[in-house]
Every structure is written in C-alpha cells, then in structure tokens.
C-alpha cells in the first residue's frame, strides 16, 4: 500500500515530463524538491494510518494495479545533477549575452504625403506625392543592473534626394540644423539621433528615493501628447513646448514612496542647443575657444514635475528657461537670402506646460471608454528681449498661450487591432514653442499661431507591421509660426505667408 501511494505520486510528477523543455531548470529543481517533500509526507502519513480499514487498502491497491513504479532516490540525484549542469550552461550564456552584445530594435517607415498650401495673397503651392523612408535603429546595452547605454541611429530620406539637395539645384535651408537633423527629409546619411548612458539606484543619499542620472544626446523628441499620434512610448519633456533634439543631462527622482502620493516624480533637465566655440584649425591656432563676435552659447534648464499619477488619471507639468535665443534682424530678413546671414542673440525665453491625462474615462462605464485616452494641455511662452533687440518683433516682453486637446480610442471598425485619434490646438499671436522637431512635413501644428485639427488611424496588420493614415489642417492667423526668435518671428510682418496648410499622409511601418 505504501509503495502504491508513493508510486501514484511519482506517476503524477513524471506524467508532465513531456513538458520539461518548456520549464526552466529552476522550476524543475523546485518541483523535484517539492515532490520529495510530498513523498516524505505520504510515508509519514501512511505510517500513522496503519489501522486503515482493509476495504480501503484493497480499494487503493486495486486502483494502482496498473501503476507500479519503483521509487529510486538515485534517479532524483541524476536529475538534480542534470539541472545543475543546465543552470551553469544557462548562466554562462546569459553572461556572454549581456557582456558581448548590444540589443537592437528596428523601426522602419515608408510614407507618402500630399501637401497643399494656400498663401494670404491667394497663391497656392503643393506636392501631391512626397515619398520618404525613415529608419530608426535602436540599441541598448546593460552590463549590470544599475547602468544602461541607449542609442538610436536615424535615416530620413526623401525619394530621389541627395546631400544638401544638390541634384535639385536648390538651397538646403535648415535641413541639417542640429535641433531637427533627424526630423528633416534629406539624403541617405545615417546620423546619431540618441546616445546616452543612464545610471539608476533605488536609494538617494540613504533615503527611499529611487533616482537616475543620464548624460548624452537625450531622447527629447516625441514627448507626452504627440506620442499618441506617433503610436509610441513618450519621451521627455512634454511635447507642447519642447520637441527638438538636444545634448544635455537629466536626473529623475521618484517621490511616491516618501510622500505617499501615487506616481509623484521630479526630473531636472539641462542642455546646450547651440555652441559658441570656434571650429578646429582656426586661423589663429586657438581651437574651440569662445568667439566674442558670434552669438553666445544657447543653453536651457528646466524640470518636469508629475504631482499625481495613479495609472488612470495623471497631471504633468513642465517648465524651462532658455538663454540667448537666436534669430535674424529686420535687415537680414529683407536682404533676399537670409540663409547666408549669421544668427543674432535676441534674448531669453520661459516655457511652461500643464497637462491632464486620463487613461480610461470613468470607472467601468463601458469597455470602450476604459480603453480611451484623453488629454488636455495648456502652455505659455514669455519672451525677455535683450536691450535694443526686437524679439518676435517686439522690444517688450510678450506672453503667448496655446491650448491642446486630444483623444485616442479603439476604432469602431476592427477595435481590437486599430485605433483612431482626434486632436485640436490653438495658439495666440505671440505664442512660440520649440517644437521644430515635430514629425511633420507641413510644419509643426503645435507651433501654430492659429488653429490646427488632426485626425489619424493606426491599423495593426501583424506583430511587426502597421498601416497609418492621417490628415492635418493648420489655419494660421499670423506670420512666423515656425520662425526663430528674432524679427523672423514677428506676427505683424506685412508680407505674404502661409494661411492654410494641409497634409494627407499614409504610411506602412515595421517595428520590432
């Protein structure tokens, strides 16, 4: 009887042997130890129940007539040795995989845009078929649990384009400008979009505050808000005020454990958007020194603060101060070719944003609302002109305002594999954002001094492919929405400008 009960346990355990390859060695070892404990418990129980009725014994023995397996500790020992060998092999593979290999991911998009422009003087311009390929090669490497390297190589090629548009015999404009060098359609050059290291720790100065510190070319485009349209995880900062590439640092502190406020965190950010340093091989032999005849270094410092985030409802704030903002003077604007003129320093600027986001509307009202995301954002800009300089066309400080609403929800047609979104934003006369890096072929809609509408649809084809379709319309009320910070940003400039811009685009995207 005792052997029969033990045999029953062993049969039950080894009946799953065909699934052994699907179970980790750690799990197998746990199961063996658990099985041995069960056998010991059964033996003890059977010893204590020697007075069990003869009928029950006979019944159990009859039930086990066809299942007689001898229990042998030697077999368990062999299995344990095999598990130990496998564990060592897996550990060696993991060490090799971690220390010798960078992990890659691919994001490749083919897109066609239909662009239509109407000017205030009645003229029209268009491109019915601007075709582009965009490639992002993401990379990551983590030698230990506290340190990570992240990078991204980028290529955005207009079909038939070449370096500096030389085949078309036109000026390159600002296609190679550092803030937007990976967001402008150019030639087939592969450039660095992101490259930074990240250090993280669970405690800061012996407090229960997890924190991070990172330096490099940071992921400062496609932040919260615009990320829904782009169908991607948000970067920082908030995209209502800042959406450009930047070289700098950031440090984040997670505060929810010490404040008991869900999701609270604070991140400090700083960077340099333009350097004053002279180039190498200067005529006087002094390389990379400060040039007093040129604009000063253009720097930015700010913070992102999330006072509340419970996973469904969250509040996000962002403030930044930028120094030595660049632009052109009135004389430069009207000399016929401002691309050959040097930038001037016009002053400083404050940028601020507050955003409310709901990931799911209500609580169990419907499955559709549970899977709907809504956000509302307000942003403000404030200029501080240098003495005798006209910043955005004014020698006085000017305040601009912008409002932005958006919703992203399952598409009623194939809701399990597709999503739709609608967004609206409006900017005032002196509104000025730093959103030159927005993923668009018709100018940043967020920068509009006027009103913009957008509707988009994302359709998942399979685990790697998706189809995206969108339409954007921007109605401008003033000149200079996408200009810099000098006279070229003057909203009252009396010259023809784009009154309406429309962009209808379709794309196929591979992401894996």
C-alpha positions as CSV (number, residue, x, y, z in Angstrom):
1,X,0.0,0.0,0.0
2,X,2.7,2.4,1.0
3,X,4.6,1.8,-2.3
4,X,1.4,2.2,-4.3
5,X,0.7,5.6,-2.8
6,X,4.3,6.7,-3.4
7,X,4.1,5.3,-6.9
8,X,0.9,7.3,-7.6
9,X,2.8,10.5,-6.6
10,X,5.7,9.7,-8.8
11,X,3.5,8.9,-11.8
12,X,1.7,12.2,-11.3
13,X,5.0,14.0,-11.3
14,X,6.6,12.3,-14.3
15,X,3.4,12.5,-16.3
16,X,4.4,16.0,-17.1
17,X,7.9,15.1,-18.3
18,X,7.0,15.7,-21.9
19,X,6.7,19.4,-21.0
20,X,10.1,19.6,-19.3
21,X,11.7,21.6,-22.1
22,X,9.1,24.4,-21.6
23,X,10.0,24.7,-17.9
24,X,13.1,26.5,-16.6
25,X,15.7,24.5,-14.7
26,X,15.0,26.5,-11.6
27,X,11.3,25.5,-11.8
28,X,12.3,21.8,-12.4
29,X,14.5,21.8,-9.3
30,X,11.8,23.3,-7.2
31,X,9.4,20.6,-8.4
32,X,11.8,17.8,-7.6
33,X,12.3,19.2,-4.1
34,X,8.6,19.6,-3.6
35,X,8.0,16.1,-4.9
36,X,10.5,14.6,-2.4
37,X,8.8,16.5,0.4
38,X,5.4,15.1,-0.7
39,X,6.8,11.6,-0.7
40,X,8.2,12.0,2.8
41,X,4.9,13.4,4.0
42,X,3.0,10.5,2.4
43,X,5.3,7.9,4.0
44,X,4.8,9.6,7.4
45,X,1.0,9.7,6.9
46,X,0.9,6.0,5.9
47,X,2.9,5.0,8.9
48,X,0.4,6.8,11.1
49,X,-2.6,5.2,9.5
50,X,-1.8,1.5,9.8
51,X,-5.3,0.9,11.2
52,X,-6.8,1.9,7.9
53,X,-9.7,-0.5,7.0
54,X,-8.9,-3.5,4.9
55,X,-11.5,-2.4,2.4
56,X,-9.8,0.9,1.8
57,X,-6.5,-0.8,1.4
58,X,-7.9,-3.2,-1.1
59,X,-9.6,-0.4,-3.0
60,X,-6.4,1.6,-3.3
61,X,-4.3,-1.5,-4.2
62,X,-6.8,-2.4,-7.0
63,X,-6.7,1.2,-8.3
64,X,-2.9,1.0,-8.5
65,X,-2.6,-2.4,-10.1
66,X,-1.6,-1.0,-13.5
67,X,0.7,1.7,-12.0
68,X,3.7,0.2,-10.2
69,X,6.7,2.3,-10.4
70,X,9.6,1.8,-8.1
71,X,10.8,4.9,-6.3
72,X,14.6,5.3,-6.6
73,X,16.5,8.2,-5.0
74,X,19.3,7.6,-7.5
75,X,17.0,8.8,-10.3
76,X,16.3,12.0,-8.4
77,X,20.1,12.6,-7.8
78,X,20.7,12.2,-11.5
79,X,18.0,14.7,-12.3
80,X,19.5,17.1,-9.8
81,X,22.9,16.9,-11.4
82,X,21.4,17.4,-14.9
83,X,19.6,20.5,-13.7
84,X,22.8,21.9,-12.1
85,X,24.7,21.4,-15.3
86,X,21.9,23.1,-17.3
87,X,21.9,26.0,-14.8
88,X,25.6,26.5,-15.3
89,X,25.3,26.5,-19.0
90,X,22.4,29.0,-19.0
91,X,24.3,31.2,-16.6
92,X,27.3,31.2,-19.0
93,X,25.1,32.0,-21.9
94,X,23.5,34.9,-20.0
95,X,26.9,36.3,-19.1
96,X,28.1,36.1,-22.6
97,X,24.8,37.6,-24.0
98,X,24.9,40.5,-21.6
99,X,28.6,41.4,-21.8
100,X,29.3,40.9,-25.5
101,X,26.1,42.0,-27.3
102,X,24.1,45.2,-27.9
103,X,20.4,44.6,-28.2
104,X,18.9,46.1,-31.4
105,X,15.4,47.1,-32.4
106,X,14.1,48.3,-35.7
107,X,11.6,51.0,-36.7
108,X,11.3,51.4,-40.4
109,X,8.6,53.5,-42.1
110,X,7.7,54.2,-45.7
111,X,5.4,57.2,-46.1
112,X,3.7,59.3,-48.8
113,X,2.5,62.9,-48.1
114,X,0.1,65.1,-50.1
115,X,0.9,68.7,-49.2
116,X,-1.3,71.7,-50.0
117,X,-0.5,75.3,-49.1
118,X,-2.6,78.5,-49.6
119,X,-1.0,81.9,-49.0
120,X,-2.5,85.2,-47.8
121,X,-2.1,86.7,-51.3
122,X,-4.1,84.0,-52.9
123,X,-1.2,81.9,-54.4
124,X,-1.0,78.2,-53.9
125,X,1.8,75.6,-53.7
126,X,1.6,71.8,-53.5
127,X,3.3,68.5,-53.7
128,X,1.0,65.6,-54.4
129,X,3.5,62.8,-53.6
130,X,6.4,63.5,-51.3
131,X,7.7,60.0,-50.6
132,X,10.1,59.2,-47.7
133,X,11.7,56.3,-45.9
134,X,12.6,56.6,-42.2
135,X,14.8,54.2,-40.4
136,X,15.5,54.1,-36.7
137,X,18.0,51.6,-35.4
138,X,17.7,51.5,-31.6
139,X,20.3,49.9,-29.4
140,X,20.7,49.1,-25.7
141,X,23.4,47.6,-23.5
142,X,23.3,46.9,-19.8
143,X,26.4,45.4,-18.2
144,X,24.8,45.5,-14.7
145,X,21.5,46.3,-13.0
146,X,22.4,50.0,-12.4
147,X,23.8,51.1,-15.7
148,X,22.3,51.2,-19.2
149,X,23.5,52.6,-22.6
150,X,20.9,53.6,-25.1
151,X,21.4,54.8,-28.6
152,X,19.5,55.4,-31.9
153,X,20.8,55.8,-35.4
154,X,18.5,57.6,-37.8
155,X,17.9,58.0,-41.5
156,X,15.2,60.0,-43.1
157,X,15.4,60.0,-46.9
158,X,13.2,61.7,-49.4
159,X,12.9,59.6,-52.6
160,X,15.5,61.0,-55.1
161,X,17.1,63.4,-52.7
162,X,20.8,64.0,-52.2
163,X,23.2,65.7,-49.9
164,X,22.1,69.4,-49.5
165,X,19.5,68.9,-52.2
166,X,22.4,69.3,-54.8
167,X,20.6,67.3,-57.5
168,X,17.7,69.7,-57.4
169,X,19.9,72.8,-57.5
170,X,18.2,74.3,-54.5
171,X,19.5,75.6,-51.1
172,X,19.4,73.1,-48.3
173,X,17.8,75.7,-45.9
174,X,17.9,74.4,-42.4
175,X,17.7,70.7,-43.2
176,X,21.0,70.0,-41.4
177,X,20.2,72.2,-38.3
178,X,21.1,70.2,-35.2
179,X,17.7,70.5,-33.5
180,X,16.0,68.8,-36.4
181,X,18.7,67.0,-38.3
182,X,16.9,63.6,-37.9
183,X,13.4,65.0,-38.5
184,X,14.1,66.6,-41.9
185,X,13.9,64.6,-45.1
186,X,17.3,64.7,-46.7
187,X,19.7,62.2,-48.3
188,X,20.7,58.7,-47.2
189,X,23.1,59.7,-44.4
190,X,22.9,57.7,-41.2
191,X,23.1,60.0,-38.2
192,X,23.0,59.7,-34.4
193,X,19.6,60.7,-33.0
194,X,20.2,59.5,-29.5
195,X,23.3,58.3,-27.5
196,X,23.4,58.5,-23.7
197,X,24.2,56.5,-20.6
198,X,21.8,56.1,-17.7
199,X,22.7,55.3,-14.1
200,X,19.9,54.3,-11.7
201,X,19.7,53.4,-8.0
202,X,16.9,52.6,-5.5
203,X,18.2,55.0,-2.8
204,X,19.4,58.6,-2.9
205,X,21.7,59.6,0.0
206,X,20.3,56.9,2.2
207,X,16.7,57.9,1.5
208,X,14.0,55.7,0.0
209,X,14.0,57.8,-3.2
210,X,14.8,55.9,-6.4
211,X,16.8,58.1,-8.8
212,X,18.5,58.2,-12.2
213,X,21.2,60.3,-13.8
214,X,21.8,60.5,-17.5
215,X,24.1,62.4,-19.9
216,X,24.4,62.4,-23.7
217,X,22.2,63.1,-26.7
218,X,18.9,62.6,-24.8
219,X,15.6,61.4,-26.2
220,X,13.9,64.9,-26.2
221,X,11.5,64.5,-29.2
222,X,8.1,62.8,-29.3
223,X,7.2,63.5,-25.7
224,X,3.9,63.1,-23.9
225,X,1.0,64.3,-26.1
226,X,2.4,63.9,-29.5
227,X,3.4,60.3,-28.7
228,X,-0.2,59.2,-29.1
229,X,-0.3,60.3,-32.8
230,X,3.2,58.7,-33.3
231,X,2.0,55.4,-31.6
232,X,5.0,55.2,-29.3
233,X,6.0,55.4,-25.7
234,X,6.5,59.1,-24.7
235,X,10.0,60.6,-24.3
236,X,10.6,63.7,-22.3
237,X,9.9,66.7,-22.0
238,X,6.2,67.5,-22.7
239,X,5.8,68.0,-26.4
240,X,3.6,71.1,-26.1
241,X,6.6,73.3,-25.5
242,X,9.8,71.4,-26.3
243,X,10.2,68.9,-29.2
244,X,13.7,69.2,-30.5
245,X,16.9,67.2,-30.3
246,X,19.2,68.2,-27.6
247,X,22.6,67.4,-26.0
248,X,22.5,67.5,-22.2
249,X,21.7,65.7,-19.0
250,X,18.7,64.7,-16.9
251,X,18.2,63.4,-13.3
252,X,14.9,61.9,-12.1
253,X,13.7,61.4,-8.5
254,X,10.7,59.1,-7.8
255,X,8.9,60.6,-4.8
256,X,5.8,58.5,-4.3
257,X,7.4,56.3,-1.5
258,X,8.3,59.3,0.7
259,X,5.2,61.3,0.0
260,X,2.6,58.6,-0.2
261,X,1.2,60.4,-3.3
262,X,0.7,58.0,-6.2
263,X,3.1,58.3,-9.1
264,X,4.8,61.6,-7.9
265,X,8.2,62.2,-9.5
266,X,10.6,65.1,-10.4
267,X,13.1,65.4,-13.2
268,X,15.7,68.1,-13.8
269,X,16.9,68.6,-17.3
270,X,19.6,70.9,-18.9
271,X,21.4,71.1,-22.2
272,X,23.1,73.1,-24.9
273,X,21.3,73.8,-28.2
274,X,24.0,75.9,-29.8
275,X,27.7,76.3,-29.1
276,X,29.8,79.4,-29.4
277,X,33.0,77.5,-29.7
278,X,35.2,78.2,-32.7
279,X,35.9,75.3,-35.0
280,X,39.1,73.3,-35.2
281,X,42.1,74.6,-37.3
282,X,41.2,78.2,-36.7
283,X,43.4,80.7,-38.4
284,X,45.0,81.9,-35.1
285,X,45.5,78.3,-33.9
286,X,43.1,78.7,-30.9
287,X,40.6,75.9,-31.5
288,X,37.3,75.5,-29.7
289,X,37.5,78.8,-27.8
290,X,34.7,81.3,-27.1
291,X,34.1,83.7,-30.0
292,X,33.1,87.1,-28.8
293,X,32.0,88.1,-32.3
294,X,29.3,85.4,-32.5
295,X,26.2,84.6,-30.5
296,X,26.7,83.2,-27.1
297,X,26.1,79.5,-26.1
298,X,22.4,78.8,-26.3
299,X,21.5,76.8,-23.1
300,X,18.3,75.5,-21.4
301,X,17.5,74.4,-17.9
302,X,14.1,73.2,-16.6
303,X,12.2,70.5,-14.8
304,X,9.3,68.1,-15.3
305,X,7.1,67.5,-12.3
306,X,4.3,64.9,-12.0
307,X,2.4,65.7,-8.8
308,X,0.0,62.8,-9.3
309,X,-0.3,59.6,-11.4
310,X,-2.5,56.7,-10.2
311,X,-2.2,54.9,-13.5
312,X,-5.5,56.2,-14.8
313,X,-5.5,59.9,-14.1
314,X,-2.3,62.0,-14.1
315,X,-1.1,65.6,-14.0
316,X,2.1,66.6,-15.8
317,X,3.9,69.9,-15.6
318,X,7.0,71.2,-17.4
319,X,9.0,74.5,-17.0
320,X,12.1,75.5,-19.0
321,X,14.2,78.7,-19.2
322,X,16.3,79.1,-22.4
323,X,19.0,81.7,-22.8
324,X,20.4,83.5,-25.9
325,X,17.6,82.7,-28.4
326,X,18.6,83.1,-32.0
327,X,17.0,84.8,-35.0
328,X,17.5,87.4,-37.7
329,X,17.3,91.2,-37.7
330,X,14.9,93.1,-39.9
331,X,17.8,94.0,-42.3
332,X,18.7,90.3,-42.6
333,X,15.1,89.4,-43.3
334,X,14.9,91.7,-46.4
335,X,18.3,91.2,-48.0
336,X,16.9,88.5,-50.2
337,X,18.7,85.5,-48.8
338,X,18.6,85.2,-45.0
339,X,20.2,81.7,-45.1
340,X,23.6,83.4,-45.7
341,X,23.2,85.7,-42.7
342,X,24.5,84.9,-39.2
343,X,22.2,84.3,-36.3
344,X,21.9,87.1,-33.7
345,X,21.2,86.7,-30.0
346,X,17.8,88.3,-29.2
347,X,17.2,87.4,-25.6
348,X,15.8,84.7,-23.2
349,X,12.5,82.8,-23.0
350,X,10.4,81.0,-20.5
351,X,8.3,78.0,-21.5
352,X,5.7,76.3,-19.2
353,X,3.1,73.5,-19.6
354,X,0.5,71.8,-17.5
355,X,-1.3,68.7,-18.9
356,X,-4.1,66.4,-17.6
357,X,-4.2,62.9,-19.0
358,X,-6.8,60.2,-18.5
359,X,-6.0,56.6,-19.5
360,X,-9.5,55.3,-19.4
361,X,-12.6,57.6,-18.9
362,X,-14.7,56.8,-15.9
363,X,-14.7,53.5,-14.0
364,X,-16.4,50.6,-15.8
365,X,-18.9,52.7,-17.7
366,X,-18.0,50.7,-20.8
367,X,-15.1,48.7,-22.3
368,X,-14.8,51.3,-25.0
369,X,-14.3,54.2,-22.5
370,X,-12.0,52.1,-20.4
371,X,-9.7,51.8,-23.4
372,X,-9.9,55.5,-24.4
373,X,-7.2,58.1,-23.6
374,X,-8.0,61.8,-23.3
375,X,-5.6,64.7,-22.6
376,X,-5.9,68.5,-22.2
377,X,-2.9,70.7,-22.1
378,X,-2.2,74.4,-21.6
379,X,1.2,76.0,-22.4
380,X,2.6,79.5,-22.1
381,X,5.7,81.3,-23.6
382,X,7.2,84.5,-22.3
383,X,10.0,86.5,-24.1
384,X,12.7,88.6,-22.4
385,X,14.4,90.7,-25.2
386,X,17.9,91.9,-24.8
387,X,18.3,95.7,-24.7
388,X,17.6,97.3,-28.1
389,X,16.7,93.9,-29.7
390,X,13.3,93.1,-31.1
391,X,12.3,89.6,-30.0
392,X,9.4,88.2,-32.0
393,X,9.1,91.7,-33.5
394,X,8.8,93.5,-30.1
395,X,11.2,95.2,-27.8
396,X,8.8,94.4,-24.9
397,X,8.3,91.1,-23.2
398,X,5.4,89.3,-24.8
399,X,3.3,86.3,-23.5
400,X,1.9,83.6,-25.7
401,X,-0.7,81.0,-25.0
402,X,-1.6,77.6,-26.5
403,X,-4.4,75.1,-25.8
404,X,-4.3,71.5,-27.0
405,X,-7.0,68.7,-26.7
406,X,-6.7,65.1,-27.9
407,X,-8.5,61.8,-27.7
408,X,-7.2,58.3,-28.7
409,X,-9.6,55.4,-28.7
410,X,-10.3,52.0,-30.3
411,X,-11.6,52.4,-33.9
412,X,-15.2,51.2,-34.1
413,X,-14.1,49.3,-37.2
414,X,-11.8,46.4,-36.0
415,X,-11.5,47.8,-32.5
416,X,-9.1,45.0,-31.4
417,X,-6.4,45.9,-34.0
418,X,-6.9,49.6,-34.8
419,X,-7.1,53.0,-33.0
420,X,-8.3,56.4,-34.1
421,X,-7.4,59.8,-32.7
422,X,-8.6,63.4,-33.0
423,X,-6.6,66.4,-31.9
424,X,-7.2,70.2,-31.8
425,X,-4.9,73.0,-30.8
426,X,-4.9,76.8,-30.9
427,X,-2.1,79.3,-30.3
428,X,-2.2,83.1,-29.7
429,X,-0.4,86.0,-31.5
430,X,2.9,85.8,-29.6
431,X,2.8,82.0,-28.9
432,X,6.3,80.5,-29.5
433,X,7.2,76.9,-28.9
434,X,10.3,74.9,-29.5
435,X,8.6,72.1,-31.5
436,X,10.7,72.3,-34.6
437,X,11.4,68.5,-34.3
438,X,7.7,67.5,-34.6
439,X,7.3,64.6,-37.0
440,X,5.6,66.5,-39.8
441,X,6.1,67.6,-43.4
442,X,3.9,70.7,-43.2
443,X,5.4,72.5,-40.2
444,X,4.7,72.0,-36.5
445,X,1.0,72.1,-35.8
446,X,1.7,72.8,-32.1
447,X,3.7,75.9,-33.1
448,X,0.6,77.4,-34.9
449,X,-0.5,80.9,-34.2
450,X,-3.9,79.9,-35.2
451,X,-5.9,76.7,-35.2
452,X,-5.0,73.1,-36.1
453,X,-7.0,70.0,-36.5
454,X,-5.8,66.4,-37.0
455,X,-7.4,63.0,-37.3
456,X,-5.5,59.8,-37.6
457,X,-6.0,56.0,-37.7
458,X,-3.5,53.2,-36.8
459,X,-4.2,49.7,-38.1
460,X,-2.2,46.8,-36.8
461,X,-1.5,44.3,-39.6
462,X,0.5,41.8,-37.6
463,X,3.0,41.8,-34.7
464,X,5.5,43.8,-36.8
465,X,3.6,45.8,-39.5
466,X,1.0,48.6,-39.1
467,X,-0.7,50.9,-41.5
468,X,-1.2,54.6,-40.6
469,X,-3.4,57.2,-42.2
470,X,-3.8,60.9,-41.0
471,X,-5.0,64.3,-42.1
472,X,-3.8,67.6,-40.7
473,X,-5.1,71.1,-41.4
474,X,-3.5,74.2,-40.0
475,X,-5.1,77.7,-40.3
476,X,-2.6,80.4,-39.5
477,X,-3.8,83.8,-38.1
478,X,-0.3,85.5,-38.0
479,X,3.1,85.4,-39.7
480,X,6.1,83.5,-38.3
481,X,4.6,80.4,-36.5
482,X,7.6,78.3,-37.5
483,X,10.2,81.0,-37.4
484,X,13.0,81.6,-35.0
485,X,13.1,84.2,-32.2
486,X,14.1,87.5,-33.9
487,X,12.3,89.6,-36.4
488,X,11.6,86.5,-38.4
489,X,9.1,85.6,-35.7
490,X,7.2,88.9,-35.9
491,X,3.5,88.2,-36.1
492,X,2.7,91.6,-37.7
493,X,5.2,91.3,-40.5
494,X,3.5,92.7,-43.6
495,X,4.4,90.1,-46.2
496,X,2.6,87.1,-47.7
497,X,2.6,84.0,-45.5
498,X,1.0,80.5,-45.5
499,X,-2.6,81.0,-44.5
500,X,-3.6,77.3,-44.7
501,X,-1.5,74.1,-44.7
502,X,-2.9,70.6,-45.3
503,X,-1.1,67.3,-45.1
504,X,-2.7,64.0,-46.0
505,X,-0.3,61.1,-45.4
506,X,-0.3,57.3,-45.4
507,X,2.5,55.0,-44.2
508,X,3.5,51.4,-43.6
509,X,5.6,50.9,-40.5
510,X,7.7,47.9,-39.5
511,X,8.6,47.9,-35.8
512,X,10.2,45.0,-34.0
